[in-house]
Amino acid sequence: MNRWLFTAEVKTLPPLLRYLSVDELGVRAAALVDRRPRDARLRQVGTSRAGLPLLLLSVGHGSRQALIVAGPHANEPVGGATALRLAERALADPRLCDGADVTWNLLLCLDPDGARRNEGWLSGPYTLGHYFRHFFRPGFLEQPEWLPDGAASAALPETRALLALQDELRPFFQCSLHGVDVGGGFVELTRDLPGLAPRLAHIAGRLGIPLELGPYDTLYWPSLGPAVYRIPPPRRGDLAAAITEAAVESTWFHPHPYGTVTAVVEAPMWGVAAVGDSSAPADTDGALRAVSRTLRRDTALLKALLARIRPSLGTAPDADRLLAPVDDYLLVCPGLADSWDPDTGPDTDADGGARPLPPLDTARLTALRISGRRIALRTAGLLRQLVTAAGQDPSGATADLDRLIDEWCADYHDGHGARWIPVARQVEYHARVVLAAFDLARHREPGAPPDASPLGTPPRRAEVPFE
């Protein structure tokens, strides 16, 4: 294993005690370019729907291109700081740039509009209640990595900017930097990178990061090793399937014809040890019934609260932006509960065939419990923001939402043992995993044809997760 994955060579980056805002990312990137103008460049590659610049920081002058995409999901701010950390390391170690004939291209934030909406919690306090009360992620159709109608019909300017950048750079390696609010770390790949799983385990072990051995996102996906998963071809379905299974094209696979390896690296905010427990549960069916029953009950409570809130929304600012993800979440909950419940039969695929759950160990059952609770908490937090935006609460929904948020956060903390991982450690984990994947990707067989894939014919469309 390369020692540069673990050396503390970066001395110019100050200790990171909190997440960085979109503006701070731009300021720090510009300062880095000022310090190293011969080796680093900063340019605008697009504009968001709200008019914010999409900034690309490039380091090095190699002929091979690596593309790092931070901030694809609005509520996952760790990636921006990771991108800056990677830039610092690439500048500090010639083996990562000139020595590897590589240019690093780091997109600082793909969804700056959504990131701005999360600034209410970015600086802390880092408690579950504070996070979920200020959580924002746009509706499925407004998330810029997804291509529900294909690349040619990409509607969002952020998406079109990323597609253009991919076509310009034709990267050999692309990394999408994601975060997990509660759970553990894992990696998803469009092509296999043999040897990544033991490197991932070593990094996580050194930093005390739990690894997810059965994330909900990858429930039906092939495993390439512990906490490493292969993104399969999508299965077409209705909107609910698109949201939960995200059976759509994506920017993860758009550069696939260029021979690109895409790694989606997930770093947790609150870690849960049980997501790495491969032991057999005592009563799998009983646990599944409980998870399904809880999700149905929570969904009914949230639907009733939405019905109380709607009449008072009127012309509340941005009500549509907040309602879109609420409607998405409430749309998928009944189907998820049924698909997990052993008494209602297995889920079905796009062709109507049965798709039973895979064998469930403690890790996978824990992931399902966390996922069901995550949907409920996100919805409750968005509903609370809707009440605040309306400026009135004639139905008294705020008190009920606060009670539910506190109760459900306590379940995460006390029932699952969720513990905060300091921002600096999240970033260090993220950066080390990216460097490990980069090292394996740059040593892939150079003579392989662009569409070669170790696991067979590459899918033209990516199935992307509902986290």
C-alpha positions as CSV (number, residue, x, y, z in Angstrom):
1,M,0.0,0.0,0.0
2,N,1.3,3.4,-0.9
3,R,2.6,5.3,2.1
4,W,1.4,8.6,0.8
5,L,-2.2,7.6,1.6
6,F,-1.4,8.0,5.3
7,T,1.4,10.6,5.6
8,A,0.6,13.9,7.2
9,E,2.3,15.9,4.4
10,V,-0.3,18.7,4.2
11,K,0.7,21.6,6.6
12,T,-0.9,24.5,4.7
13,L,-4.5,23.5,5.4
14,P,-5.7,24.7,8.8
15,P,-7.5,22.3,11.1
16,L,-11.1,21.8,10.0
17,L,-13.6,22.0,12.9
18,R,-16.7,22.6,10.8
19,Y,-18.1,22.2,7.3
20,L,-17.4,24.9,4.7
21,S,-20.1,27.0,3.0
22,V,-20.2,27.4,-0.8
23,D,-18.7,30.9,-0.5
24,E,-15.9,29.6,1.8
25,L,-15.0,26.9,-0.7
26,G,-14.5,29.5,-3.4
27,V,-12.4,31.7,-1.2
28,R,-10.1,28.9,-0.1
29,A,-9.7,27.6,-3.6
30,A,-8.8,31.1,-4.9
31,A,-6.3,31.5,-2.1
32,L,-4.7,28.2,-3.0
33,V,-4.4,29.3,-6.6
34,D,-2.8,32.6,-5.4
35,R,-0.2,30.6,-3.5
36,R,0.6,28.2,-6.4
37,P,-0.4,30.0,-9.7
38,R,1.8,27.8,-11.9
39,D,0.3,24.6,-10.7
40,A,-3.3,25.4,-9.9
41,R,-6.1,27.1,-11.8
42,L,-9.7,28.1,-10.9
43,R,-12.3,28.6,-13.6
44,Q,-16.1,28.7,-13.8
45,V,-17.6,25.8,-15.8
46,G,-21.3,26.7,-15.4
47,T,-23.9,28.6,-13.5
48,S,-26.6,27.2,-11.2
49,R,-30.3,27.9,-11.5
50,A,-30.0,30.7,-9.0
51,G,-27.0,32.2,-10.8
52,L,-24.2,30.8,-8.6
53,P,-20.9,29.9,-10.3
54,L,-19.9,26.3,-10.6
55,L,-16.2,26.4,-9.9
56,L,-13.5,23.9,-11.1
57,L,-10.2,23.8,-9.3
58,S,-7.5,22.1,-11.5
59,V,-4.1,21.0,-10.1
60,G,-1.2,19.7,-12.2
61,H,-0.4,19.5,-15.9
62,G,-0.7,15.8,-16.7
63,S,-2.2,14.4,-19.8
64,R,-4.5,12.0,-17.9
65,Q,-7.5,13.6,-16.2
66,A,-9.1,12.8,-12.9
67,L,-12.5,14.4,-12.1
68,I,-13.7,14.9,-8.6
69,V,-17.3,16.0,-8.1
70,A,-18.2,17.5,-4.7
71,G,-21.6,18.5,-3.4
72,P,-23.9,16.4,-5.7
73,H,-26.4,16.2,-2.9
74,A,-27.3,19.4,-1.1
75,N,-27.2,18.0,2.4
76,E,-23.7,16.4,2.1
77,P,-21.2,19.2,2.6
78,V,-18.2,17.0,3.4
79,G,-17.2,16.7,-0.3
80,G,-16.2,20.3,-0.8
81,A,-13.7,20.2,2.1
82,T,-12.4,16.8,0.8
83,A,-11.9,18.4,-2.7
84,L,-9.7,21.1,-1.1
85,R,-7.8,18.5,0.9
86,L,-7.1,16.5,-2.3
87,A,-5.9,19.6,-4.1
88,E,-3.5,20.3,-1.2
89,R,-2.2,16.8,-1.3
90,A,-1.8,16.7,-5.1
91,L,0.3,20.0,-4.8
92,A,2.4,18.6,-2.0
93,D,3.2,15.2,-3.5
94,P,4.5,15.1,-7.1
95,R,3.7,11.4,-7.3
96,L,0.0,12.4,-7.5
97,C,0.4,14.9,-10.4
98,D,3.5,15.1,-12.6
99,G,4.8,11.7,-11.5
100,A,1.6,10.1,-12.5
101,D,1.0,12.3,-15.6
102,V,-2.3,13.4,-14.0
103,T,-4.3,16.6,-13.8
104,W,-6.7,16.8,-10.9
105,N,-10.0,18.6,-11.7
106,L,-12.1,19.3,-8.6
107,L,-15.7,20.6,-9.0
108,L,-16.2,22.3,-5.7
109,C,-20.0,22.0,-5.5
110,L,-22.4,20.6,-8.1
111,D,-25.5,21.9,-6.3
112,P,-24.6,25.3,-4.7
113,D,-28.2,26.4,-4.6
114,G,-29.2,23.4,-2.5
115,A,-26.0,23.7,-0.4
116,R,-27.0,27.3,0.5
117,R,-30.3,26.0,1.9
118,N,-28.4,23.8,4.3
119,E,-26.3,26.6,5.8
120,G,-28.6,26.7,8.8
121,W,-26.9,23.6,10.3
122,L,-23.4,23.7,8.6
123,S,-21.7,25.5,11.5
124,G,-23.3,23.4,14.2
125,P,-24.2,22.5,16.8
126,Y,-23.8,19.0,15.3
127,T,-26.8,17.3,16.9
128,L,-29.2,15.1,15.1
129,G,-32.1,17.4,16.0
130,H,-30.4,20.5,14.6
131,Y,-29.4,18.8,11.4
132,F,-32.8,17.4,10.6
133,R,-34.7,20.6,11.5
134,H,-32.5,22.4,8.9
135,F,-32.1,19.6,6.4
136,F,-32.8,20.3,2.7
137,R,-32.4,18.1,-0.4
138,P,-34.4,19.0,-3.5
139,G,-36.9,16.7,-5.1
140,F,-35.6,13.8,-7.1
141,L,-36.0,15.5,-10.5
142,E,-33.9,18.5,-9.3
143,Q,-30.9,16.5,-8.2
144,P,-28.2,17.2,-10.8
145,E,-26.5,13.8,-11.1
146,W,-29.6,12.1,-12.3
147,L,-30.7,11.9,-16.0
148,P,-34.2,10.6,-15.9
149,D,-34.7,11.5,-19.6
150,G,-31.2,10.8,-20.8
151,A,-28.2,13.1,-21.2
152,A,-29.5,14.7,-24.4
153,S,-32.6,16.0,-22.5
154,A,-30.8,17.1,-19.3
155,A,-32.9,19.9,-17.9
156,L,-30.8,21.4,-15.1
157,P,-27.9,23.8,-16.0
158,E,-25.8,22.1,-13.3
159,T,-26.3,18.7,-15.0
160,R,-25.5,20.1,-18.4
161,A,-22.3,21.7,-17.1
162,L,-21.1,18.4,-15.6
163,L,-21.9,16.5,-18.8
164,A,-19.9,19.1,-20.8
165,L,-17.0,18.8,-18.4
166,Q,-17.0,15.0,-18.7
167,D,-17.0,15.2,-22.5
168,E,-14.2,17.8,-22.4
169,L,-11.9,15.9,-20.0
170,R,-12.7,12.3,-20.8
171,P,-11.4,11.3,-17.3
172,F,-9.8,8.0,-16.7
173,F,-11.1,8.3,-13.1
174,Q,-14.2,10.1,-11.7
175,C,-15.1,10.3,-8.1
176,S,-18.5,11.5,-6.8
177,L,-18.2,12.6,-3.2
178,H,-21.2,11.7,-1.1
179,G,-22.1,11.6,2.6
180,V,-24.3,9.4,4.8
181,D,-26.0,11.2,7.6
182,V,-26.4,8.1,9.8
183,G,-24.7,4.8,9.2
184,G,-21.3,4.0,7.8
185,G,-18.9,4.4,4.9
186,F,-19.0,2.4,1.6
187,V,-18.0,2.7,-2.1
188,E,-19.9,2.1,-5.3
189,L,-18.1,1.4,-8.6
190,T,-19.0,1.4,-12.2
191,R,-16.1,-0.9,-12.9
192,D,-14.3,-3.2,-10.5
193,L,-11.1,-2.0,-8.8
194,P,-9.6,-5.2,-7.4
195,G,-7.9,-4.5,-4.1
196,L,-10.0,-1.6,-3.0
197,A,-11.9,-3.5,-0.3
198,P,-8.9,-4.3,1.9
199,R,-7.6,-0.7,1.4
200,L,-11.0,0.6,2.5
201,A,-11.0,-1.6,5.5
202,H,-7.5,-0.4,6.5
203,I,-8.4,3.2,6.1
204,A,-11.7,2.9,8.1
205,G,-10.0,0.9,10.8
206,R,-7.3,3.5,11.3
207,L,-9.8,6.4,11.5
208,G,-12.5,4.6,13.5
209,I,-15.1,4.8,10.7
210,P,-17.8,2.1,10.6
211,L,-18.2,0.4,7.2
212,E,-21.7,-0.6,5.9
213,L,-21.8,-4.2,5.0
214,G,-25.3,-3.9,3.6
215,P,-26.4,-0.4,2.8
216,Y,-30.0,0.2,1.8
217,D,-28.7,1.9,-1.4
218,T,-27.0,-1.3,-2.5
219,L,-29.6,-3.8,-1.2
220,Y,-29.9,-5.7,-4.5
221,W,-26.4,-4.8,-5.9
222,P,-23.5,-7.3,-6.4
223,S,-20.7,-7.0,-3.8
224,L,-17.1,-6.6,-4.9
225,G,-15.8,-7.1,-1.3
226,P,-16.9,-5.8,2.1
227,A,-18.4,-2.3,1.8
228,V,-17.6,-2.1,-2.0
229,Y,-20.5,-2.6,-4.5
230,R,-20.9,-2.7,-8.2
231,I,-23.5,-0.4,-9.7
232,P,-25.7,-2.5,-12.0
233,P,-27.7,-1.6,-15.1
234,P,-31.0,0.1,-14.2
235,R,-34.5,-1.4,-14.4
236,R,-37.1,0.9,-15.8
237,G,-40.1,1.6,-13.7
238,D,-42.5,4.3,-12.4
239,L,-41.5,7.4,-10.4
240,A,-41.5,5.5,-7.1
241,A,-39.0,3.0,-8.5
242,A,-36.9,5.8,-10.0
243,I,-36.7,7.5,-6.6
244,T,-36.0,4.4,-4.4
245,E,-33.9,2.5,-7.0
246,A,-33.1,5.6,-9.1
247,A,-33.4,3.5,-12.3
248,V,-32.3,6.3,-14.5
249,E,-29.3,7.3,-16.5
250,S,-26.7,9.3,-14.5
251,T,-23.6,11.3,-14.7
252,W,-21.8,8.4,-13.1
253,F,-22.0,6.4,-16.3
254,H,-22.0,9.2,-18.9
255,P,-18.2,9.0,-19.3
256,H,-18.2,5.2,-19.4
257,P,-17.4,5.1,-23.2
258,Y,-14.2,6.9,-22.5
259,G,-13.0,4.0,-20.2
260,T,-13.8,6.0,-17.1
261,V,-13.9,4.3,-13.7
262,T,-16.4,6.1,-11.5
263,A,-16.2,5.7,-7.7
264,V,-19.0,7.0,-5.5
265,V,-17.5,7.4,-2.0
266,E,-19.8,7.7,1.0
267,A,-18.6,9.2,4.2
268,P,-20.7,9.0,7.4
269,M,-21.6,12.0,9.6
270,W,-23.0,9.9,12.5
271,G,-21.5,6.5,12.7
272,V,-23.4,3.3,13.8
273,A,-21.3,0.3,14.6
274,A,-24.1,-2.2,13.9
275,V,-24.0,-1.5,10.1
276,G,-20.8,-3.6,10.1
277,D,-22.2,-6.5,12.1
278,S,-22.4,-9.6,9.9
279,S,-23.9,-11.8,12.5
280,A,-27.2,-13.6,12.0
281,P,-30.2,-11.9,13.6
282,A,-32.3,-13.8,16.1
283,D,-35.7,-13.2,14.3
284,T,-35.4,-11.8,10.8
285,D,-39.1,-11.9,9.9
286,G,-40.0,-10.3,13.3
287,A,-37.5,-7.5,12.7
288,L,-38.8,-6.9,9.2
289,R,-42.4,-6.7,10.4
290,A,-41.4,-4.2,13.0
291,V,-39.5,-2.0,10.5
292,S,-42.4,-2.1,8.1
293,R,-45.0,-1.4,10.8
294,T,-43.0,1.6,12.1
295,L,-42.6,3.1,8.6
296,R,-46.4,2.7,8.0
297,R,-47.2,4.4,11.3
298,D,-44.7,7.2,10.7
299,T,-46.0,7.8,7.2
300,A,-49.6,8.1,8.5
301,L,-48.5,10.6,11.1
302,L,-46.6,12.7,8.5
303,K,-49.5,12.6,6.0
304,A,-51.9,13.8,8.6
305,L,-49.5,16.6,9.6
306,L,-49.1,17.6,5.9
307,A,-52.9,17.8,5.6
308,R,-53.0,20.2,8.6
309,I,-50.2,22.4,7.2
310,R,-51.2,22.7,3.6
311,P,-54.2,25.1,4.1
312,S,-52.0,27.7,5.8
313,L,-49.2,27.7,3.2
314,G,-50.8,30.2,0.9
315,T,-48.0,32.0,-0.9
316,A,-45.3,30.9,1.5
317,P,-41.9,31.5,-0.1
318,D,-40.3,28.4,-1.7
319,A,-43.2,26.2,-0.6
320,D,-43.0,24.2,-3.8
321,R,-39.3,23.6,-3.3
322,L,-39.9,22.2,0.1
323,L,-43.0,20.3,-0.8
324,A,-41.3,18.4,-3.7
325,P,-39.1,16.2,-1.6
326,V,-41.9,15.8,1.0
327,D,-44.2,14.4,-1.8
328,D,-41.3,12.2,-3.0
329,Y,-40.8,10.7,0.4
330,L,-44.4,10.1,1.1
331,L,-44.9,8.6,-2.3
332,V,-42.3,5.8,-1.8
333,C,-43.0,4.9,1.9
334,P,-46.0,2.6,1.4
335,G,-44.2,0.6,-1.3
336,L,-41.0,0.3,0.8
337,A,-43.0,-0.9,3.8
338,D,-44.7,-3.6,1.7
339,S,-41.4,-4.7,0.1
340,W,-39.8,-5.2,3.5
341,D,-42.8,-6.9,5.1
342,P,-42.6,-10.7,4.9
343,D,-46.4,-10.9,5.1
344,T,-47.0,-8.8,2.0
345,G,-44.8,-10.8,-0.4
346,P,-41.6,-9.8,-2.2
347,D,-41.0,-6.7,-4.2
348,T,-41.3,-6.9,-8.0
349,D,-38.9,-5.8,-10.7
350,A,-39.7,-3.7,-13.8
351,D,-40.9,-6.8,-15.6
352,G,-43.3,-7.8,-12.8
353,G,-41.2,-10.7,-11.6
354,A,-40.7,-11.4,-7.9
355,R,-37.6,-9.8,-6.3
356,P,-37.2,-11.2,-2.8
357,L,-35.0,-9.5,-0.3
358,P,-31.4,-10.9,-0.2
359,P,-30.3,-12.8,2.9
360,L,-30.4,-10.4,5.8
361,D,-27.7,-10.2,8.5
362,T,-27.7,-7.7,11.4
363,A,-25.9,-5.1,9.2
364,R,-28.6,-5.2,6.5
365,L,-31.5,-5.1,9.0
366,T,-29.8,-2.2,10.8
367,A,-29.5,-0.4,7.4
368,L,-33.2,-0.9,6.8
369,R,-34.2,0.4,10.2
370,I,-32.0,3.5,9.7
371,S,-33.4,4.1,6.2
372,G,-37.0,4.0,7.3
373,R,-36.3,6.4,10.2
374,R,-34.2,8.6,7.8
375,I,-37.2,9.1,5.5
376,A,-39.5,10.0,8.4
377,L,-37.0,12.5,9.9
378,R,-36.2,14.2,6.7
379,T,-39.9,14.6,6.0
380,A,-40.6,15.9,9.4
381,G,-37.8,18.5,9.2
382,L,-39.0,19.7,5.8
383,L,-42.6,20.0,7.1
384,R,-41.3,22.1,10.0
385,Q,-39.5,24.4,7.6
386,L,-42.8,24.7,5.6
387,V,-44.6,25.9,8.8
388,T,-41.8,28.4,9.4
389,A,-42.0,29.7,5.9
390,A,-45.7,30.1,6.1
391,G,-45.3,32.5,9.1
392,Q,-48.3,31.0,10.8
393,D,-49.3,27.7,12.5
394,P,-53.0,27.7,13.2
395,S,-53.1,23.9,13.5
396,G,-50.3,23.8,16.1
397,A,-48.2,21.4,13.9
398,T,-44.9,22.7,15.0
399,A,-45.2,21.3,18.5
400,D,-46.1,17.9,17.1
401,L,-43.3,17.9,14.6
402,D,-40.8,18.9,17.3
403,R,-42.0,16.0,19.5
404,L,-41.6,13.5,16.6
405,I,-38.2,14.8,15.6
406,D,-36.9,14.6,19.2
407,E,-38.4,11.1,19.6
408,W,-36.9,9.8,16.3
409,C,-33.5,11.4,16.9
410,A,-33.4,9.7,20.3
411,D,-34.0,6.4,18.6
412,Y,-31.0,7.0,16.4
413,H,-28.9,8.1,19.3
414,D,-30.0,5.7,22.0
415,G,-31.5,2.8,19.9
416,H,-28.7,2.6,17.3
417,G,-25.8,4.2,19.1
418,A,-25.3,6.9,16.5
419,R,-22.2,9.0,17.4
420,W,-20.9,12.1,15.7
421,I,-17.7,11.8,13.7
422,P,-15.7,15.1,13.7
423,V,-15.7,16.9,10.4
424,A,-11.9,16.7,10.1
425,R,-12.1,12.9,10.4
426,Q,-14.9,12.7,7.9
427,V,-12.7,14.6,5.4
428,E,-9.6,12.6,6.1
429,Y,-11.5,9.3,5.5
430,H,-13.0,10.7,2.3
431,A,-9.7,11.8,1.0
432,R,-7.8,8.6,1.8
433,V,-10.5,6.5,0.1
434,V,-10.4,8.6,-3.0
435,L,-6.6,8.4,-3.2
436,A,-6.8,4.6,-2.7
437,A,-9.3,4.3,-5.6
438,F,-7.3,6.7,-7.7
439,D,-4.2,4.7,-7.2
440,L,-5.9,1.5,-8.4
441,A,-7.6,3.3,-11.3
442,R,-4.4,4.8,-12.6
443,H,-2.8,1.3,-12.7
444,R,-5.6,-0.3,-14.6
445,E,-4.5,-2.0,-17.8
446,P,-3.9,0.9,-20.2
447,G,-4.4,-1.2,-23.3
448,A,-8.0,-2.1,-22.3
449,P,-10.6,-0.8,-24.8
450,P,-12.8,2.0,-23.7
451,D,-15.8,-0.2,-23.1
452,A,-13.9,-3.0,-21.4
453,S,-15.3,-4.1,-18.0
454,P,-14.1,-6.8,-15.7
455,L,-17.6,-7.9,-15.0
456,G,-19.0,-8.1,-18.5
457,T,-20.6,-5.6,-20.9
458,P,-21.0,-2.3,-19.1
459,P,-24.5,-0.9,-18.6
460,R,-25.4,2.1,-20.6
461,R,-27.5,3.5,-17.8
462,A,-26.6,3.6,-14.2
463,E,-28.8,2.6,-11.3
464,V,-28.2,5.3,-8.6
465,P,-29.2,5.1,-5.0
466,F,-31.9,6.8,-2.9
467,E,-29.8,7.5,0.2
